[in-house]
Amino acid sequence: MAASLFCSSQASAQITLSSSNMPTNAAYIGTNDSLRNDSSASVYPNLQPATNAMWNLSGMVYTVGSSSVYHVAVPSGSAFTSAAYYDSLGAGGFNAFYSNTATGIVNFGFHVPHQANYLGTAGDTLTTLNQDVILTAPDTVLPFPATLGRNWSNAYTTNVNATLLYLVSGFPVYNNAPTQFRSHITETDTVVGWGSMSVKVGTTGGSQYFPVLQVKRVNIQQDSIFVNGTPAPAALLTAAGVSQGQLTYTYTMDFYRANEIVPLGSFTFTNNVFDTVSAATIHYERIPLSISSIAYNDNINIYPNPLTGNTIHVAVPSAAAGTWSYELINIMGQVIANNTLTLNADQADIHLSAPLAKGIYYVRLNNNGQQVTVKALSIEN
C-alpha cells in the first residue's frame, strides 16, 4: 500500500531535471557512490519506452560485492581546464573528467594509466602510456532541462597512445613502435519516457519508488589502429583479432532521478530493439526506505497531502502505548527533522520550523524505537 500511495501521488506527473534539482560541482565533490551489478539470474520488467510507468527491479540478483565511484576535485595544473571533478573508476588510475553546469553534465575526457598488455604470444606486448585523453569535443551526458522528448547528440574523437613490441620467431618486427588507437564516437540520446522505479535493496526486496526520466542512448564507436604513423598492417590486426575501422554498437537505457548524477539504473541491451538486457548497474547510494521488510499500518494517515504550510497532521487509530516519534526524510534519504510525537486521542501534529522546498518527502513513524510505517508526503510550498 505504501508503494501504491507513493505512485498515486507522484507517477502522475513527470519530473524535469535541471540545475535546480541536480547536484552542483561543489555538492558532488568528495562524495562516493556504490554500484551493484546484476547477475545472470536477474529478472527484469519491460524496459521499453513508456510514460507514467512503474519499473520494479526488485527481482534483480546482484553479484557479490559492489563497485565504487569516487568524485574528486580536479587539481590545479590539470590538462582538463574546463572540468571541475573527476570520477575515479576502480583500481589502476583510470579517471573520467566532468563538470556540472547550468546547462548540463559534461564529460571532457579521461586519464589512462601506464599499463602493459600481453597479446598472447610470448614477448608480444602493447603498452598503454600514462596520458590524458581530451575529447575533441565535449560530451554532453545530460542536458538541462531534461524532459520527455529532449534529444541531443555528441560526436568526438579520442586518441590513445601506446607502444608495441611485436615479435616473429623471437625477432622484433616492431620494437616499442609508437602506436595510436583512434576512436570516432557518435552518440544519439533521447528522453523517451518517465515514471517511477523501485530497485533491489540488499536482500530485503524493493526500495521506495523514485520518480525517474528514461534516456535511450545509441553509441557507435569506430576504431582504427596506427603503428609508426601509418595504418596497422593486416597481418598484425589478424594476430590481434581486430579489424581496421571496426564498428562497435552500444545500446543503453539510463534512468535518472533528481539530486543524483549517476543513473539509478543503467541497462545495456544486446540489440537496437532494446528487448534483452546484457548488463545492468544499480546506483546503490541514498536508497532510504525498503518497502518489503516493513509492516505498514494502512490505517495511519498524514494530511494534508499535498502539504502547503508548516503543519503536518498525523492520525494513528488505536495507537499502541509507548513512546512515538517521527522522522522527516527527503528523497536523498537524509533525515531533515525528527522529534517525539505526542498523541492526543490518537491525533498529533508535526510543526515544521520553516516551510520546506517543493518536492517528495517521507514521514517515518516509530513506536518504542521500532518503525511502524512510512508515508510519502508531497510538499507544494
Secondary structure, 3 states (H helix, E strand, C coil): CHHHHHHHHHCCCCCCECCCCCCCHHHHCCCEEEEEEECCCCCCCCCCCCCCEEEEECCCCECCCCEEEEEEECCCCCCCCCCCEEEEECCCCCEEEEEEECCEEEEEEEEECCEEEECCCCCCEEEECCEEEEEEEEEEEEECCECCCCEEEEEEEEEEEEEEEEEECCEEEEEEEEEEEEEEEEEEEEEEEEEEEEEEECCCEEECCEEEEEEEEEEEEEEEEEECCEECCHHHHHHHCCCCCEEEEEEEEEEECCCCCCCCEEEEECCCCCCCEEEEEEECCCCCCECCCCCCCCCCEEECCCECCCEEEEECCCCCCCCEEEEEEECCCCEEEEEEECCECCEEEEECCCCCCCEEEEEEEEECCEEEEEEEEEECC
